[in-house]
Amino acid sequence: MGVYPFKFASREFHPADSVIQVGSVRIGGGHRVFIAGPCSVESLEQIERIGRAVQGSAHILRGGAYKPRTSPYSFQGLAEEGLEMLQRAGRALGMPTVTEVVSTEDVDLVASYVDMLQIGARNMQNFALLRKVGAQSKPVLLKRGMAATVEELLLSAEYIMAEGNSQVVLCERGIRTFESYTRNTLDISAIPVIHKLSHLPVIVDPSHASGQWNLVEPLALAAMACGADGLMIEVHDEPDRAWSDGEQSLKPERYQELICSVRRLVNSMEEE
């Protein structure tokens, strides 16, 4: 097994950076990706409208159809109807799509509609679900659990890869600490740590890390400065009326400004 308890996810096994293909989009190995869209798919008109607003500054369209929520009374998503809307929007805009899958029973259904499957923070150690997504061929976006170590995240990736699916992208989205001002605490150090230990790409979700739209930009810039392979940003044109997580969603014009700032930062880093 080598020095670390994970094998397939380790640089000992695969020294070079992995490049993950999602539709026509490449992630890792110098290919940076921007994923954007609403927390929840609310209607076909809504997901298409927001998709058009981020088109050109986002590579992959996101939108939740199944929403595991802390409260059982919160909106839980439109399920297959939402998947159909996301698929139609992605095809119309020419953008690959990603959405969360929350149960083993839904893996095949979700995979039939989207280009990438997301495992959310609450399911990072749902080992039956990890094995199930590992047994299918679509790439997987694996989010770090809110109380998980980097090693536990990589071992969860190992569950997927041990089933035969090597197309895994990791996502740092903040961990739970004693700090209560922000929704979570973004672990910036996880980016270089993961890059040292693993060949897998790692992106950052500053929306869930902060829980506040005004903190998304500084955290996103910090993540890219630390070498993140991309960002996942929640965008909504009417955040005050969003069915979920409106308080952490950027309006399209702010998202566009953020991506311009990120590209300037990346260009300046590459010129050095």
Secondary structure, 3 states (H helix, E strand, C coil): CCCCCCCCCECCCCCCCCCEEECCEEEECCECEEEEECCECCCHHHHHHHHHHHECCECEEECECCCCCCCCCCCCCCCHHHHHHHHHHHHHHCCCEEEECCCHHHHHHHHCCCCEEEECHHHCCCHHHHHHHHCCCCCEEEECCCCCCHHHHHHHHHHHHHCCCCCEEEEECCECCCCCCCCCECCCCHHHHHHHHECCCEEECHHHHHCCHHHHHHHHHHHHHCCCCEEEEEECCCHHHCCCCHHHCECHHHHHHHHHHHHHHHHHHHHC
